[in-house]
């Protein structure tokens, strides 16, 4: 009988986590805090950036991995920045493991803690599907209340790179681009490069993006249910001002996010929505 994928409890700096392992060697570390993916090791390399200065106190947002920004993107509303989902405990619902894949599902339901920020009734689930060289993260939202849910958000993925100034991102050519730093709009260039602070929102492309990082490459795709792709790097000056980042942290990360930025998603009472991002080693 072939070996099967496993899921075992683990702790990172005292934070309760779960480690998924495939027989081929790929693994995933997921915190219950925020249902946040902290590590993804594929093809012998760590693919996500996790700041060594992150606060693993079970209260603060964690810098790196894949924060679930929901039900608000950034400060575009009255909720805490990037919503509350990334700073609340999620419950493990299920795990399924086979010889070549594994899936872990976590859930966050409305409670007194969420009602302190947002009156809506909901159930959010995050499904993490791991295969050799591939990770798919799917956010499911079920409106369990009697009023329409309106939300924005993102899978705020921090990708690890050897040197961001040598990395290139392609696949956005011609897409409408909003440069948040300059508040300008234009069609996207054929390739994005990163020699300074970078913060731009793009209309989601039809095909996957391609991140070239030296000899390493990654394909990044997301479902059309996310209207935007966000690309962000804090640059040296902004990075130095972030207390949970090392001074050179910006050189080793690039955020490429599946997002809903400008217009909120609407989910009718009793209805469901889902949106995914998929990362594939090229």
Long-range contacts (C-beta under 8 A, 24 or more apart in sequence): 2-99, 3-99, 4-97, 4-98, 4-99, 5-97, 5-98, 5-99, 5-100, 5-101, 5-102, 5-130, 6-97, 6-102, 7-95, 7-97, 7-102, 7-104, 12-38, 12-56, 13-56, 14-56, 15-56, 15-58, 18-92, 18-95, 18-104, 20-95, 20-97, 20-102, 20-104, 20-128, 20-130, 21-102, 22-100, 22-101, 22-102, 22-130, 22-131, 22-132, 23-99, 23-100, 24-100, 24-132, 26-130, 26-131, 26-132, 26-133, 27-130, 28-102, 28-104, 28-128, 28-130, 28-135, 30-104, 30-106, 30-128, 31-62, 31-65, 32-89, 32-90, 32-91, 32-92, 32-106, 33-58, 33-62, 33-87, 33-88, 33-89, 33-90, 34-61, 34-62, 34-67, 34-68, 34-85, 34-86, 34-87, 34-88, 34-90, 35-68, 35-85, 35-90, 35-106, 35-108, 35-126, 36-62, 36-65, 36-66, 36-67, 36-68, 36-86, 37-65, 37-66, 37-128, 37-135, 37-137, 38-62, 38-64, 38-65, 39-65, 40-135, 40-279, 42-132, 42-133, 42-134, 42-135, 42-281, 43-133, 43-281, 45-160, 45-216, 46-160, 47-135, 47-159, 47-160, 47-218, 47-279, 47-281, 48-157, 48-158, 48-159, 48-160, 49-158, 49-159, 49-160, 49-161, 49-249, 49-252, 49-253, 50-158, 51-244, 51-245, 51-246, 51-249, 52-246, 53-243, 53-244, 53-245, 53-246, 53-249, 54-244, 55-244, 58-89, 59-87, 60-87, 60-244, 61-86, 61-87, 62-86, 63-158, 63-242, 63-244, 63-245, 64-158, 64-253, 65-158, 66-137, 66-155, 66-156, 66-157, 66-158, 67-156, 68-124, 68-126, 68-139, 68-153, 68-155, 68-156, 69-153, 69-154, 69-155, 69-156, 69-259, 70-124, 70-139, 70-141, 70-151, 70-153, 70-154, 71-118, 71-120, 71-122, 71-149, 71-151, 71-152, 71-153, 72-151, 72-152, 72-153, 73-152, 73-153, 73-154, 73-259, 73-260, 73-261, 74-261, 76-152, 76-261, 77-152, 79-117, 79-118, 80-117, 82-153, 82-154, 82-156, 83-151, 83-153, 84-113, 84-114, 84-117, 84-118, 85-124, 85-153, 86-156, 88-113, 88-114, 90-126, 93-125, 100-131, 100-132, 101-129, 101-130, 101-131, 102-129, 102-130, 103-127, 103-128, 103-129, 103-130, 104-128, 109-144, 110-144, 110-145, 120-145, 120-147, 120-149, 121-145, 121-146, 122-149, 133-280, 133-281, 134-278, 134-279, 134-280, 134-281, 135-278, 135-279, 136-276, 136-277, 136-278, 136-279, 137-276, 137-277, 137-278, 138-274, 138-275, 138-276, 139-274, 139-275, 139-276, 140-272, 140-273, 140-274, 141-265, 141-267, 141-272, 141-273, 141-274, 142-267, 142-271, 142-272, 143-267, 143-268, 143-269, 143-270, 143-271, 143-272, 144-270, 145-269, 146-269, 147-269, 148-266, 148-267, 148-268, 148-269, 149-265, 149-266, 149-267, 150-264, 150-265, 150-266, 151-260, 151-264, 151-265, 151-267, 152-259, 152-260, 152-261, 152-262, 152-263, 152-264, 152-265, 153-259, 153-260, 154-226, 154-230, 154-257, 154-258, 154-259, 154-260, 154-261, 155-222, 155-226, 155-257, 155-258, 155-259, 155-275, 155-277, 156-230, 156-255, 156-257, 156-259, 157-220, 157-255, 157-256, 157-257, 157-258, 157-277, 157-279, 158-253, 158-254, 158-255, 159-211, 159-218, 159-220, 159-253, 159-254, 159-255, 159-256, 159-279, 160-252, 160-253, 161-211, 161-213, 161-251, 161-252, 161-253, 161-254, 162-213, 162-214, 162-216, 162-252, 163-214, 163-251, 163-252, 164-194, 164-233, 164-250, 164-251, 164-252, 164-253, 164-254, 165-193, 165-194, 165-195, 165-251, 166-213, 166-214, 167-193, 167-194, 167-211, 167-212, 167-213, 167-214, 167-254, 168-192, 168-193, 168-211, 168-212, 169-209, 169-210, 169-211, 169-212, 169-231, 169-254, 169-256, 170-209, 170-210, 170-212, 171-205, 171-207, 171-208, 171-209, 171-210, 171-220, 172-202, 172-205, 172-209, 172-229, 172-231, 175-202, 175-203, 175-204, 175-205, 175-229, 176-202, 176-203, 177-201, 177-202, 178-202, 192-231, 194-233, 194-254, 196-235, 197-233, 197-234, 197-235, 197-236, 197-237, 197-238, 198-231, 198-232, 198-233, 198-235, 199-231, 199-232, 199-233, 200-230, 200-231, 200-232, 201-228, 201-229, 201-230, 201-259, 201-261, 201-262, 202-228, 202-229, 202-230, 202-231, 203-227, 203-228, 203-229, 204-228, 204-229, 204-258, 205-229, 208-278, 208-280, 209-256, 210-282, 211-254, 211-256, 217-281, 217-282, 218-279, 218-280, 218-281, 218-282, 219-278, 219-279, 219-280, 219-281, 219-282, 220-256, 220-277, 220-278, 220-279, 220-280, 221-277, 221-278, 221-280, 222-258, 222-275, 222-276, 222-277, 222-278, 223-258, 223-274, 223-275, 223-276, 223-277, 225-265, 225-273, 225-274, 225-275, 226-258, 226-259, 226-260, 226-275, 226-277, 227-259, 227-260, 227-261, 227-262, 227-263, 228-258, 228-259, 228-260, 228-261, 228-262, 229-256, 229-257, 229-258, 229-259, 230-255, 230-256, 230-257, 230-259, 230-261, 231-255, 231-256, 231-257, 232-257
